[in-house]
Amino acid sequence: MELKRDLNVHSCRALKLQMLPLLLFLLLLCSNPSESLELNLEDKASLLLFKSLVQDPTQKLSSWVGSNCTNWTGVACNFQTGHVVSINLTDTSLSGQVHPRLCKLSFLEFLVLSSNAFTGRISTCFGGLSGLKTLDLSYNKFVGVVPDAIMKLRNLRELILKGNPELGGVFPGWVGNFSMNLEKLDFSFNSFCGEIPESLYYLKSLKHLDLEKNNLTGNVHDFYQSLLVLNLGSNRFSGTLPCFAASAMSLTVLKLDNNSVVGGIPTCIASLQALTHLNLSHNHLNYEISPRLVFFEKLLLLDLSFNDLSGPLPSKIAQTTEKAGLVLLDLSHNRFSGEIPLKITELKSLQALFLSNNLLIGEIPARIGNLTYLQVIDLSHNMLSGSIPLNIVGCFQLLALIVNNNNLSGEIQPELDALDSLKILDISNNQISGEIPLTLAGLKSLEIVDFSSNNLSGSLNDAITKWTNLKYFSIARNKLSGNLPNWLFSFQAIQMMDFSTNKFMGFIPDGNFNFSLNFNKSDIGRSMPAKSFVLPRSMVIRISVTAIDTNELSFNYQLFSAVGMDLSDNLLHGTIPKGLFQLQGLEYLNLSFNFLDGQVPGLYRLRSLRALDLSHNSLTGQIPGNISSLQELTLLNLSYNSFSGFVPWKQGYQKFPGAFAGNPNLCLESSHGECNRTSLPLVPGKTLREEMTEGPISIWAFCLSFFVSFYLGVVALFCSARTRRYILQTKV
């Protein structure tokens, strides 16, 4: 299983501080809403012209009638003059273009049109709003460049143009010196390019700078003002990390992720005393982390993932107190080595721990159970040994336990049922043995379970039916046996089941196949586009961890996998149930390497099918004639069966080369109308790769057998007295 994780970090505290002046201002304006306030006639005319160009499907502007300003949605007026001083139409489903007459509101101080669908270019007329303090046009569909007329707004404190993907061009050079009052500049999630103008590094009033997700270049420079928030993530910045000394007492959020920053992490970064969020992930940082790099207890989120950091894991990365400390620690996808230090288990506030894809050895510390707030733990893709510690049940809030691709052994402890909030349990690709405990029935919240590639044995028990939310279930490549249970098709939310490479026998249950919405709906939103379809063993989980408060995380995930079923490489026999071939949402079906017989049911209902493998069975009859109607089908293998009959050229089977090999009674029509017999298998029921693998062993076994037989024959002869006398007699 491949695990991908998106980390979205928001500084709610900083946002509240920035919005406080605006909220207080609006509160004063609306302190007596019942009092009638006459709207200035010229301003009223400007607002009505603005409304005339706007599409308002939810009728949010239907209150714009009469002359009482207090009744106009999103509008606030001066109590003495009646002039409009504030317009806030956030998230009101408006669209269309902004009428230039809006710029005639000469007393306007706050203009917020965020989270709508306004289009076109940003009007140059905004430069005439000389009293404007806040201009927020974020999350719309504005295009083009930022007009130079904006530099006339000398009183502007907040310029927020976030989330207009087609707004960009070269980063405006005048931004750093047009207003000495500018406190917040947010150009994130746009298309700006070029370098940050030098004047912006010296703008003393600047507190909040967010340029995330653009195409900005140049080296990361130090800033010479007391910033609160600095977000330069997802650009093309390079160079090494500066110390940000001027913001040592103020900076709360520092994001430089998804850039090309190189070098080590300087210890001076730990001098940022107010820092709560630090994200340096997806860069080219290297070298070891200095033992002197210890952050203050205010740090809540630390993400250093996807770099080239090496050496031992830091034994102490941040100071902690009883009430404060790290909430998220992500050191995954680096080259850290050695054991997991016990100091990590002292981070009592920790809610998410990511150490995957490193070179860690040793056992999982038993004290991991001390982290009672832990929600997500990912130790996958390391070289950890020993067993899963029983003390992990102390993490009773755990939602995801991911330890796949290690060298873990032992058995699945029955006591794991105490983790009754668990949604993801992945112990795949280890050496875990024993049976699946009955007590795991208590894990009723499970949605993703991957036990594949271990040494599990025994049969499936009906405890698994308690996992009513199950979406992905893999027990592939184990030593499980017994008959497939009748309750196999009872999971209503299931997306993929993989039972391949075990010793299951008996029939495929012919039960109620209306069990899963995913299997039965061909028009559902697909987990992966057709061009990137992969087999289910390439399942991807994308975990999202979002800071929703100063000390609380929100955990979510997305599952990317084919909708399907894999029962291949078992001991199943009998016919294929017809109901299995009526699942309109099925994308992947693998029943190969079994002993199935009979005819293949019609395929015309499998409208979403992308991969079908029925090879190496004993299936008979004719090839289904409706495969050409399956437009999504890209992988087909019906080889090494006993199919017979004639396959017309018009069915389009020629796009699946080798799909019919090993069916000697099958005739494939060529483009010239001739009948081509499919090739015979070298050894019935075996692939060429297996032939090559087993060939030398067979020859060696033959030679051994010959010498053993010869030796036994000689011994038998010499054990007979008459034979010995005959062979050993001497002629005189």
C-alpha positions in Angstrom: 0.0 0.0 0.0 1.2 3.5 -0.9 0.4 6.2 1.6 0.1 9.8 0.6 -0.7 12.6 3.0 -1.8 16.2 2.5 -1.2 18.5 5.4 -3.3 21.6 5.5 -2.4 24.0 8.3 -4.4 27.1 9.1 -3.6 29.6 11.8 -7.1 30.4 13.2 -5.7 32.6 15.9 -3.8 34.9 13.5 -6.9 35.1 11.3 -9.1 36.2 14.3 -6.6 38.9 15.2 -6.6 40.2 11.6 -10.4 40.3 11.5 -10.9 41.8 14.9 -10.8 45.6 13.8 -13.3 44.9 11.0 -15.6 43.0 13.4 -15.5 45.7 16.0 -16.2 48.4 13.3 -19.2 46.5 12.0 -20.5 45.9 15.5 -20.5 49.6 16.2 -22.3 50.3 13.0 -25.0 47.7 13.8 -25.3 48.4 17.5 -28.9 49.7 17.0 -30.3 47.8 14.0 -33.8 48.8 14.7 -33.0 52.5 14.1 -33.8 53.7 10.6 -30.8 55.1 8.8 -31.4 57.0 5.5 -29.1 55.8 2.7 -27.3 58.5 0.8 -29.1 58.8 -2.6 -26.0 58.8 -4.8 -24.7 55.8 -3.0 -28.0 54.1 -3.3 -27.9 54.6 -7.1 -24.4 53.2 -7.3 -25.4 50.1 -5.4 -28.5 49.5 -7.6 -26.3 49.7 -10.7 -23.9 47.2 -9.2 -26.8 44.9 -8.5 -28.0 45.2 -12.1 -24.9 43.4 -13.4 -25.0 40.7 -10.8 -26.6 37.3 -11.0 -28.2 36.5 -7.7 -29.7 33.0 -7.8 -30.4 32.8 -4.0 -31.9 36.3 -3.9 -29.5 37.6 -1.2 -29.8 41.1 -2.6 -33.6 41.1 -2.6 -33.5 43.3 0.5 -31.9 46.1 -1.5 -35.1 48.1 -1.7 -36.2 51.3 0.0 -33.9 53.8 1.6 -33.2 52.3 5.1 -29.6 51.3 5.1 -30.0 48.9 8.0 -32.2 46.7 5.8 -29.7 46.3 3.0 -27.9 42.9 3.3 -24.2 43.3 3.6 -24.2 47.1 3.6 -23.3 49.4 6.5 -23.6 53.2 6.5 -22.3 56.1 8.4 -24.9 57.2 11.1 -24.5 60.9 10.4 -24.1 61.1 6.6 -25.8 57.9 5.4 -22.8 57.2 3.1 -21.9 53.5 2.6 -18.7 52.7 4.5 -18.7 48.9 4.3 -19.9 46.2 1.9 -19.5 42.6 2.9 -21.1 40.1 0.5 -19.0 37.0 1.4 -20.3 33.7 0.2 -23.6 34.9 -1.2 -23.5 32.9 -4.5 -23.2 36.1 -6.6 -21.7 36.1 -10.1 -21.2 38.4 -13.0 -19.0 41.5 -13.4 -18.4 44.3 -10.9 -20.1 47.5 -12.2 -17.6 50.5 -12.3 -20.2 52.6 -10.5 -19.4 50.7 -7.3 -16.2 52.8 -7.3 -18.3 56.0 -6.8 -18.8 55.0 -3.2 -16.1 57.6 -2.1 -16.5 56.9 1.6 -16.2 53.2 1.4 -13.6 51.7 3.8 -14.3 47.9 3.6 -15.1 46.0 0.4 -15.4 42.3 0.8 -16.7 40.2 -2.2 -15.0 36.9 -1.3 -16.2 33.4 -2.1 -18.4 34.2 -5.0 -18.0 33.8 -8.8 -17.3 37.3 -10.0 -15.5 37.3 -13.4 -13.5 39.6 -15.6 -10.5 41.8 -14.8 -10.1 43.8 -11.6 -11.4 47.2 -12.5 -8.9 50.1 -12.5 -11.7 52.2 -10.9 -10.9 50.7 -7.5 -8.0 53.1 -7.4 -10.5 55.9 -6.8 -11.7 54.4 -3.5 -9.1 56.6 -1.6 -10.5 55.7 1.9 -10.5 52.0 1.4 -8.8 50.0 4.2 -9.8 46.5 3.2 -10.1 45.1 -0.3 -11.0 41.4 -0.3 -11.7 39.8 -3.7 -10.6 36.3 -2.8 -12.1 33.1 -4.1 -13.6 34.5 -7.3 -12.8 34.1 -11.0 -11.0 37.3 -11.7 -8.4 37.1 -14.5 -5.5 39.1 -15.8 -3.1 41.3 -13.7 -3.5 43.5 -10.7 -4.1 47.0 -12.1 -1.5 49.6 -11.1 -4.3 51.9 -10.0 -4.4 49.9 -6.8 -1.2 51.7 -5.7 -3.3 54.9 -5.2 -5.0 53.3 -2.1 -2.6 54.8 0.4 -4.8 53.9 3.4 -5.1 50.2 2.5 -4.4 47.8 5.3 -5.6 44.5 3.8 -5.2 43.5 0.2 -6.6 39.9 -0.3 -6.8 38.5 -3.8 -6.5 34.8 -2.8 -7.9 32.0 -4.8 -8.3 33.5 -8.3 -6.3 30.9 -10.3 -6.1 33.0 -13.5 -5.1 36.2 -11.8 -1.3 36.7 -11.9 1.5 37.9 -14.2 4.7 39.3 -12.9 4.5 40.1 -9.2 3.7 43.9 -8.9 6.9 45.8 -8.0 4.9 48.6 -6.3 3.3 46.4 -3.7 6.0 47.0 -1.1 5.8 50.8 -1.0 2.3 52.0 -2.1 0.8 52.0 1.4 2.7 52.4 4.6 -0.4 51.1 6.5 -0.5 47.7 4.7 -0.7 44.9 7.3 -2.0 41.9 5.3 -1.1 40.9 1.8 -2.6 37.7 0.5 -1.9 36.7 -3.1 -2.1 32.9 -2.5 -3.5 30.4 -4.9 -3.0 32.6 -8.0 -0.6 32.6 -10.9 2.0 35.3 -10.0 5.5 34.8 -11.2 8.9 36.5 -10.9 10.6 37.5 -7.6 9.4 39.3 -4.5 10.2 43.0 -4.8 12.9 44.0 -2.3 10.7 46.8 -0.9 8.4 44.2 0.5 11.1 42.8 2.8 11.4 46.2 4.5 7.7 47.2 4.7 7.5 47.9 8.5 3.7 47.7 8.7 3.4 44.2 7.2 2.2 41.5 9.6 0.7 38.8 7.4 2.2 37.8 4.0 0.7 34.8 2.2 2.0 34.0 -1.3 1.3 30.2 -1.3 0.7 28.3 -4.5 2.1 30.6 -7.2 5.1 30.4 -9.5 7.4 32.8 -7.6 11.2 32.3 -7.9 14.4 33.5 -6.3 16.2 32.8 -3.0 14.4 32.8 0.3 15.4 36.1 1.9 15.2 37.3 5.5 12.4 39.8 6.3 13.1 42.9 8.3 9.8 43.5 10.0 7.9 41.7 12.8 5.8 39.3 10.9 3.0 37.2 12.4 2.4 34.9 9.4 4.7 34.1 6.5 3.5 31.6 4.0 5.7 31.1 0.9 4.7 27.4 0.3 4.2 25.8 -3.1 6.4 28.1 -5.2 9.9 27.7 -6.7 12.0 29.4 -4.1 15.5 28.2 -3.6 18.6 29.0 -1.5 19.0 28.2 2.2 17.0 29.0 5.3 17.5 32.4 6.9 16.9 33.0 10.6 14.0 35.5 10.4 15.5 37.3 13.4 13.4 40.4 13.1 10.3 38.2 13.8 11.8 36.2 16.6 9.2 37.4 19.1 6.2 37.6 16.8 6.2 35.0 14.0 3.5 32.3 14.6 3.2 30.6 11.2 6.1 29.8 8.9 5.4 27.8 5.8 8.1 27.2 3.1 6.9 23.8 2.0 7.0 22.6 -1.7 9.9 24.6 -2.8 13.6 23.9 -3.6 15.3 25.1 -0.3 18.6 23.3 0.3 21.1 23.0 3.1 20.5 22.1 6.8 18.0 23.5 9.3 19.8 26.3 11.2 19.5 26.2 14.9 18.5 29.8 15.0 15.0 28.8 13.7 14.4 27.5 17.2 14.7 31.1 18.4 11.3 31.9 17.0 9.6 32.1 20.4 6.0 32.6 19.2 6.1 29.9 16.5 3.1 27.6 16.5 3.2 26.2 12.9 6.4 25.3 11.0 6.2 23.5 7.7 9.4 22.9 5.7 8.2 19.8 3.9 8.9 18.8 0.3 12.2 20.6 -0.1 15.8 19.4 -0.4 17.0 19.9 3.2 19.7 17.6 4.3 22.3 16.8 7.0 21.5 15.8 10.5 19.3 17.8 12.9 21.4 19.4 15.5 20.6 18.4 19.2 20.5 22.2 19.9 17.4 22.6 17.6 14.7 22.5 20.3 11.6 24.6 19.7 9.6 26.4 22.4 6.5 24.8 23.9 4.2 27.0 21.8 5.0 25.0 18.7 2.0 22.9 17.8 2.7 21.6 14.2 6.1 20.6 12.9 6.4 19.1 9.4 9.8 18.3 8.0 8.6 15.5 5.7 9.8 14.7 2.2 13.4 16.0 2.6 16.8 14.4 2.7 17.4 14.7 6.4 19.6 12.0 7.9 21.1 10.8 11.2 19.2 9.7 14.3 15.8 11.0 15.1 16.1 14.0 17.4 15.7 12.8 21.0 14.1 16.2 21.9 12.6 18.4 19.2 10.4 20.6 21.3 9.8 21.7 24.9 6.6 20.5 26.5 4.5 21.4 29.5 1.5 19.8 31.0 -0.8 22.1 29.0 1.2 22.8 25.8 3.3 20.9 23.3 3.5 19.5 19.8 0.2 18.3 18.4 1.6 17.1 15.0 5.1 15.8 14.3 5.9 14.7 10.7 9.4 13.5 10.0 8.4 11.0 7.3 10.1 10.4 3.9 13.6 11.3 5.0 16.7 9.1 5.8 16.5 9.1 9.5 18.1 6.0 11.1 18.5 4.3 14.4 15.7 3.6 16.9 12.7 5.6 17.8 13.8 7.7 20.9 11.8 7.3 24.0 11.6 11.1 24.3 8.9 11.1 21.6 6.6 9.2 24.0 6.9 12.2 26.3 5.1 14.5 23.8 1.9 14.1 25.8 -0.2 16.5 23.5 0.7 14.6 20.3 -2.3 13.8 18.1 -0.5 12.8 14.9 2.9 11.1 14.5 4.3 10.4 11.0 7.7 8.6 10.9 7.2 6.5 7.8 9.6 5.9 4.9 12.8 6.2 6.9 15.5 3.7 7.9 14.4 3.1 11.5 15.2 -0.1 13.3 14.5 -1.6 16.7 11.1 -2.1 18.3 8.1 0.2 18.7 8.5 1.7 22.1 6.0 0.2 24.6 5.6 3.7 26.1 3.7 4.7 22.9 0.6 4.1 25.0 1.4 7.2 27.0 0.2 9.3 24.1 -3.4 9.3 25.0 -4.4 12.0 22.6 -2.9 10.3 19.6 -5.2 9.9 16.6 -2.9 8.9 13.8 0.4 6.9 13.9 2.2 6.0 10.8 5.5 4.0 11.1 5.3 2.3 7.8 8.2 1.6 5.4 10.9 1.2 7.9 12.9 -1.8 9.3 11.2 -2.0 12.7 11.1 -5.4 14.4 9.4 -7.1 17.3 5.7 -7.1 17.9 3.1 -4.4 18.0 3.3 -3.4 21.7 0.2 -4.2 23.7 0.5 -0.8 25.5 -0.7 0.8 22.2 -4.2 0.3 23.5 -3.5 3.3 25.8 -3.9 5.4 22.6 -7.7 5.0 23.0 -8.5 7.8 20.6 -6.5 6.2 17.8 -8.1 6.5 14.3 -5.3 5.2 12.1 -2.6 2.6 13.0 -0.3 2.2 10.0 2.8 -0.1 10.4 3.0 -1.8 7.0 6.3 -2.7 5.3 8.4 -3.5 8.4 9.8 -6.6 9.9 7.2 -6.9 12.7 6.3 -10.4 14.0 4.2 -12.0 16.7 0.4 -12.3 16.6 -2.4 -9.8 16.4 -3.2 -9.2 20.0 -6.9 -9.7 21.0 -6.7 -6.7 23.2 -6.5 -4.4 20.2 -10.3 -4.4 20.3 -9.9 -1.6 22.9 -9.1 0.8 20.0 -12.8 1.0 19.2 -12.5 4.3 17.3 -10.0 2.9 14.8 -10.8 3.5 11.1 -7.6 2.4 9.4 -5.6 -0.7 10.4 -2.7 -1.6 8.1 -0.2 -4.2 9.2 0.6 -5.5 5.7 4.0 -6.7 4.5 5.3 -7.9 7.8 5.8 -11.4 9.4 2.8 -11.5 11.6 1.4 -14.9 12.3 -1.5 -16.7 14.0 -5.2 -16.2 13.5 -7.4 -13.2 13.2 -8.8 -12.8 16.7 -12.5 -13.0 17.3 -12.3 -9.9 19.6 -11.6 -7.7 16.6 -15.4 -7.7 16.1 -15.3 -4.8 18.6 -13.6 -2.5 16.0 -16.9 -1.5 14.5 -15.5 1.8 13.1 -13.0 0.1 10.8 -13.1 1.3 7.2 -9.7 0.1 5.8 -8.1 -3.2 6.9 -5.0 -4.5 5.2 -3.5 -7.7 6.6 -1.9 -8.7 3.3 1.6 -10.3 2.9 1.9 -11.9 6.4 1.8 -15.4 7.8 -1.7 -15.4 9.0 -3.5 -18.8 9.2 -6.8 -20.3 10.1 -10.2 -19.5 8.6 -12.3 -16.4 8.4 -14.7 -16.0 11.2 -18.0 -14.0 11.2 -16.5 -11.4 13.6 -15.5 -9.6 10.5 -19.2 -8.9 9.6 -19.3 -6.4 12.5 -17.1 -4.1 10.4 -20.2 -2.6 8.8 -18.3 0.5 7.5 -15.6 -1.5 5.7 -14.4 0.0 2.4 -11.2 -1.9 1.7 -10.3 -5.3 3.0 -7.1 -7.2 2.0 -5.9 -10.5 3.5 -3.9 -11.4 0.3 -0.7 -13.5 0.4 -1.3 -15.3 3.7 -2.0 -18.9 4.7 -5.7 -18.6 5.4 -7.8 -21.6 4.5 -11.3 -23.0 4.7 -14.4 -22.3 2.6 -15.3 -18.8 1.5 -18.1 -17.8 3.9 -21.6 -17.0 2.8 -21.4 -13.5 4.4 -18.6 -12.5 2.0 -20.9 -10.2 0.1 -22.5 -8.4 3.0 -20.5 -5.2 3.3 -22.6 -2.3 2.0 -19.7 0.3 1.8 -17.1 -2.1 0.4 -14.9 -0.9 -2.5 -12.2 -3.5 -2.8 -11.8 -7.1 -1.4 -8.5 -8.9 -2.0 -8.4 -12.5 -0.8 -5.8 -13.7 -3.3 -2.9 -16.1 -2.8 -4.3 -18.1 0.1 -5.8 -21.6 0.5 -9.5 -20.9 0.3 -11.5 -23.7 -1.2 -15.1 -24.5 -2.0 -17.5 -22.4 -4.1 -17.8 -18.7 -4.7 -20.9 -17.9 -2.6 -23.9 -17.3 -4.8 -25.5 -14.8 -2.5 -27.2 -11.4 -2.6 -25.0 -9.3 -4.9 -26.9 -6.1 -4.3 -24.7 -5.6 -1.2 -22.5 -2.6 -2.2 -23.4 0.8 -3.6 -19.9 1.0 -5.1 -20.3 -2.4 -6.9 -23.8 -1.7 -8.2 -23.6 1.9 -9.3 -21.8 2.6 -12.6 -22.4 6.4 -12.4 -20.7 7.0 -9.1 -17.7 9.3 -8.9 -14.7 7.2 -9.7 -11.8 7.0 -7.3 -9.2 7.2 -10.1 -9.4 8.5 -13.7 -9.4 5.8 -16.4 -5.9 6.7 -17.7 -4.3 6.2 -14.3 -6.1 3.0 -13.5 -3.9 0.7 -11.4 -4.4 -2.7 -9.9 -5.7 -2.8 -6.3 -2.4 -3.7 -4.8 -1.4 0.0 -5.6 -4.1 1.3 -3.2 -3.4 4.8 -2.1 -4.6 6.6 1.1 -4.3 10.3 1.3 -4.5 11.5 4.9 -5.4 15.1 5.6 -4.7 16.7 8.9 -6.1 20.2 9.5 -5.6 22.5 12.4 -9.1 23.6 13.5 -8.1 25.3 16.7 -5.0 26.2 18.6 -4.6 22.7 20.0 -6.9 20.4 18.0 -6.6 18.6 14.7 -9.2 17.3 12.3 -8.3 14.0 10.7 -9.7 12.9 7.3 -8.6 10.6 4.5 -9.4 9.7 0.9 -9.1 6.2 -0.5 -7.9 5.7 -4.1 -8.4 2.2 -5.3 -10.2 0.2 -8.0 -13.7 -1.0 -7.2 -13.3 -4.7 -7.4 -12.5 -8.1 -6.1 -9.5 -10.5 -6.2 -10.0 -14.2 -5.3 -7.1 -15.4 -7.5 -4.5 -18.1 -6.6 -6.7 -20.2 -4.3 -8.4 -23.6 -4.5 -11.8 -22.5 -5.5 -13.9 -24.7 -7.8 -17.4 -24.8 -9.3 -19.0 -22.3 -11.6 -18.9 -18.5 -11.5 -22.1 -17.1 -10.0 -24.1 -15.1 -12.5 -24.8 -12.4 -10.0 -21.1 -11.5 -9.9 -21.3 -10.5 -13.6 -24.2 -8.1 -13.0 -22.3 -5.6 -10.8 -22.4 -2.4 -12.9 -19.9 -0.6 -10.7 -17.2 -3.4 -10.8 -13.9 -2.2 -12.3 -11.6 -5.0 -11.4 -12.2 -8.8 -11.2 -9.5 -11.4 -10.8 -10.5 -15.1 -10.4 -7.3 -16.5 -12.0 -5.3 -19.6 -10.8 -8.3 -21.5 -9.3 -10.2 -24.6 -10.5 -13.3 -22.9 -11.7 -15.3 -24.6 -14.5 -18.5 -24.1 -16.5 -19.2 -21.2 -18.8 -18.6 -17.6 -18.3 -21.7 -15.5 -17.7 -22.6 -12.6 -20.0 -20.5 -9.5 -19.5 -22.9 -6.9 -20.9 -23.8 -5.5 -17.4 -20.2 -4.9 -16.4 -20.3 -1.3 -17.8 -17.4 -0.1 -15.6 -15.1 -3.1 -16.0 -11.5 -2.1 -16.7 -9.6 -5.3 -15.9 -10.8 -9.0 -16.0 -8.5 -12.0 -15.3 -10.1 -15.5 -15.5 -6.9 -17.2 -16.6 -5.6 -20.6 -15.4 -8.9 -22.3 -14.7 -11.0 -25.0 -16.4 -13.7 -22.7 -17.9 -15.4 -24.0 -21.0 -17.8 -22.9 -23.7 -17.6 -20.0 -26.0 -16.0 -16.6 -25.3 -18.7 -14.0 -24.4 -19.6 -12.1 -27.5 -20.2 -8.7 -26.0 -16.8 -7.7 -24.8 -16.5 -5.1 -27.5 -19.3 -3.1 -25.8 -17.2 -2.7 -22.6 -15.6 0.6 -23.5 -13.6 0.9 -20.2 -11.9 -2.5 -20.5 -8.1 -2.2 -20.9 -6.8 -5.5 -19.4 -8.2 -8.9 -20.3 -6.8 -12.4 -19.7 -8.8 -15.6 -20.5 -5.7 -17.7 -21.2 -5.1 -21.4 -20.1 -8.7 -22.6 -19.9 -10.8 -24.9 -22.2 -12.7 -22.4 -24.2 -13.8 -23.4 -27.7 -15.6 -22.1 -30.7 -15.1 -19.2 -33.1 -14.2 -15.6 -32.2 -15.1 -13.1 -34.9 -12.7 -10.3 -35.8 -15.4 -7.6 -35.3 -15.4 -8.3 -31.5 -12.1 -6.4 -31.2 -10.3 -9.0 -29.2 -7.1 -8.2 -31.1 -6.4 -5.3 -28.7 -5.8 -7.9 -26.0 -2.7 -9.8 -27.2 -2.1 -13.1 -25.5 -5.5 -13.0 -23.8 -6.5 -16.4 -25.2 -3.3 -18.4 -25.1 -3.6 -22.0 -24.0 -7.1 -22.6 -25.3 -6.3 -25.2 -28.1 -10.0 -25.5 -29.3 -10.4 -21.8 -29.7 -10.4 -20.2 -33.2 -9.6 -16.5 -33.5 -10.6 -14.9 -36.8 -7.7 -12.9 -38.3 -8.0 -9.7 -40.3 -8.0 -11.8 -43.5 -10.8 -14.0 -42.3 -8.5 -17.0 -41.5 -8.8 -19.1 -38.3 -5.8 -18.8 -36.0 -5.5 -21.4 -33.3 -4.2 -20.1 -30.0 -0.9 -21.5 -28.7 -0.7 -24.5 -26.4 0.7 -24.0 -22.9 4.1 -25.5 -22.2 2.6 -27.1 -19.1 -1.2 -26.9 -18.7 -2.1 -24.4 -16.0 1.3 -22.8 -15.7 2.7 -19.6 -17.1 6.0 -19.3 -18.9 7.6 -17.5 -15.9 6.6 -20.5 -13.7 8.1 -22.9 -16.4 11.4 -21.0 -16.2 11.4 -21.0 -12.5 10.5 -24.6 -12.0 12.5 -26.0 -14.9 16.0 -26.3 -13.2 14.4 -27.7 -10.1 12.7 -30.4 -12.1 16.0 -31.4 -13.8 17.7 -31.5 -10.4 15.0 -33.6 -9.0 15.2 -36.0 -11.9 19.0 -36.5 -11.5 18.6 -37.0 -7.7 15.9 -39.6 -8.4 18.1 -41.4 -10.9 21.1 -41.7 -8.5 18.9 -42.8 -5.6 17.2 -45.4 -7.7 20.6 -46.7 -9.0 22.0 -46.8 -5.4 19.0 -48.7 -4.1 19.2 -51.2 -7.0 22.9 -51.9 -6.3 22.2 -52.4 -2.6 19.3 -54.8 -3.4 21.5 -56.8 -5.7 24.3 -57.2 -3.1 21.9 -58.2 -0.4 21.2 -61.4 -2.4 23.7 -64.1 -1.6 23.2 -65.8 -4.9 23.8 -62.6 -6.8 26.9 -61.8 -4.8 28.4 -65.2 -5.6 27.5 -64.8 -9.3 29.0 -61.3 -9.6 32.1 -61.9 -7.4 33.0 -65.4 -8.5 36.6 -65.8 -9.7 37.5 -67.8 -12.8 40.6 -69.9 -12.5 
